[in-house]
Amino acid sequence: MAIKTTRWDSAKHLQTEDDIKFYLEACLEEAGDDPAFIVHALGVVARAKNMSQLARDTGLTREGLYKALSPEGNPTFSTVAKVAKALSYQLTVQPTP
């Protein structure tokens, strides 16, 4: 008997603001020198929160956001900053320990 599997989707498991906060913190810690990993994490959160509302909040199209936050996307820093702000997060820089 074959086992039926489904593709894992982290967005389905981000139910609360704390879930999202801890998910982003873990992704930032895990990303290392891979900015695409952080962009992917923002995309997952965007899907969990409502991509259509995020598009309205950022002034970007929904399709443009999907494309920019996809694994093949290469968003500008401006887009990343708009997405973070619309998700109620701010980007900060601090010295490494």
MIKOL-71355 format. One record per residue (C-alpha): chain; x, y, z. Coordinates in nm, 3 decimals. Each point is the difference from the previous one (the first is absolute). Layout:
<sites>
site unit = A x = X y = Y z = Z;
...
</sites>
This chain:
<sites>
site unit = A x = 0.000 y = 0.000 z = 0.000;
site unit = A x = 0.147 y = 0.332 z = -0.107;
site unit = A x = 0.035 y = 0.284 z = 0.247;
site unit = A x = -0.150 y = 0.326 z = -0.115;
site unit = A x = 0.209 y = 0.304 z = 0.084;
site unit = A x = -0.057 y = 0.371 z = -0.043;
site unit = A x = 0.244 y = 0.283 z = -0.046;
site unit = A x = 0.092 y = 0.181 z = 0.324;
site unit = A x = -0.118 y = 0.361 z = 0.011;
site unit = A x = 0.130 y = 0.201 z = 0.295;
site unit = A x = -0.256 y = 0.275 z = -0.069;
site unit = A x = -0.280 y = -0.233 z = 0.112;
site unit = A x = 0.162 y = -0.028 z = 0.343;
site unit = A x = 0.049 y = 0.370 z = 0.068;
site unit = A x = -0.323 y = 0.062 z = 0.189;
site unit = A x = 0.096 y = 0.271 z = 0.250;
site unit = A x = 0.226 y = 0.305 z = 0.013;
site unit = A x = 0.230 y = -0.193 z = 0.234;
site unit = A x = 0.021 y = -0.287 z = -0.252;
site unit = A x = 0.105 y = 0.252 z = -0.265;
site unit = A x = 0.249 y = 0.175 z = 0.226;
site unit = A x = 0.170 y = -0.324 z = 0.103;
site unit = A x = 0.000 y = -0.127 z = -0.358;
site unit = A x = 0.169 y = 0.316 z = -0.129;
site unit = A x = 0.252 y = -0.002 z = 0.285;
site unit = A x = 0.089 y = -0.364 z = -0.075;
site unit = A x = 0.031 y = 0.073 z = -0.372;
site unit = A x = 0.223 y = 0.302 z = 0.060;
site unit = A x = 0.221 y = -0.210 z = 0.226;
site unit = A x = 0.014 y = -0.287 z = -0.249;
site unit = A x = 0.049 y = 0.214 z = -0.313;
site unit = A x = 0.366 y = 0.077 z = 0.055;
site unit = A x = 0.125 y = 0.173 z = -0.315;
site unit = A x = -0.303 y = -0.098 z = -0.209;
site unit = A x = -0.228 y = 0.300 z = -0.058;
site unit = A x = -0.230 y = -0.215 z = -0.218;
site unit = A x = -0.085 y = -0.203 z = 0.310;
site unit = A x = -0.122 y = 0.316 z = 0.175;
site unit = A x = -0.201 y = 0.106 z = -0.305;
site unit = A x = -0.156 y = -0.345 z = -0.009;
site unit = A x = -0.093 y = 0.031 z = 0.369;
site unit = A x = -0.167 y = 0.335 z = -0.068;
site unit = A x = -0.191 y = -0.165 z = -0.284;
site unit = A x = -0.122 y = -0.276 z = 0.230;
site unit = A x = -0.118 y = 0.256 z = 0.255;
site unit = A x = -0.163 y = 0.205 z = -0.275;
site unit = A x = -0.198 y = -0.305 z = -0.114;
site unit = A x = -0.099 y = -0.076 z = 0.360;
site unit = A x = -0.120 y = 0.356 z = 0.060;
site unit = A x = -0.183 y = 0.065 z = -0.331;
site unit = A x = 0.192 y = 0.085 z = -0.313;
site unit = A x = -0.283 y = 0.213 z = -0.142;
site unit = A x = -0.008 y = 0.224 z = 0.307;
site unit = A x = 0.378 y = 0.021 z = -0.003;
site unit = A x = -0.011 y = 0.112 z = -0.363;
site unit = A x = -0.239 y = 0.280 z = 0.094;
site unit = A x = 0.215 y = 0.099 z = 0.299;
site unit = A x = 0.323 y = 0.011 z = -0.203;
site unit = A x = -0.145 y = 0.155 z = -0.315;
site unit = A x = 0.135 y = -0.293 z = -0.203;
site unit = A x = -0.200 y = -0.249 z = -0.203;
site unit = A x = -0.082 y = -0.338 z = 0.146;
site unit = A x = 0.161 y = -0.170 z = -0.298;
site unit = A x = 0.309 y = 0.219 z = 0.039;
site unit = A x = 0.029 y = -0.098 z = 0.364;
site unit = A x = -0.034 y = -0.370 z = -0.078;
site unit = A x = 0.271 y = 0.035 z = -0.262;
site unit = A x = 0.234 y = 0.209 z = 0.219;
site unit = A x = -0.037 y = -0.230 z = 0.301;
site unit = A x = 0.025 y = -0.324 z = -0.197;
site unit = A x = 0.316 y = -0.214 z = 0.002;
site unit = A x = 0.083 y = 0.138 z = -0.347;
site unit = A x = -0.075 y = 0.359 z = 0.104;
site unit = A x = 0.263 y = 0.264 z = 0.054;
site unit = A x = -0.181 y = 0.284 z = 0.177;
site unit = A x = 0.153 y = 0.341 z = 0.050;
site unit = A x = 0.084 y = 0.111 z = 0.350;
site unit = A x = -0.286 y = 0.247 z = -0.031;
site unit = A x = -0.246 y = -0.284 z = -0.059;
site unit = A x = 0.135 y = -0.198 z = 0.296;
site unit = A x = -0.027 y = 0.309 z = 0.222;
site unit = A x = -0.358 y = 0.068 z = -0.115;
site unit = A x = -0.101 y = -0.360 z = 0.066;
site unit = A x = 0.159 y = 0.000 z = 0.346;
site unit = A x = -0.169 y = 0.329 z = 0.089;
site unit = A x = -0.339 y = -0.121 z = -0.127;
site unit = A x = 0.040 y = -0.312 z = 0.214;
site unit = A x = 0.065 y = 0.230 z = 0.301;
site unit = A x = 0.371 y = -0.077 z = 0.020;
site unit = A x = 0.296 y = 0.231 z = -0.031;
site unit = A x = 0.339 y = -0.082 z = -0.144;
site unit = A x = 0.290 y = 0.077 z = 0.231;
site unit = A x = 0.376 y = -0.028 z = -0.016;
site unit = A x = 0.218 y = -0.086 z = 0.296;
site unit = A x = 0.364 y = -0.093 z = 0.045;
site unit = A x = 0.082 y = -0.369 z = -0.004;
site unit = A x = 0.128 y = -0.144 z = 0.329;
</sites>
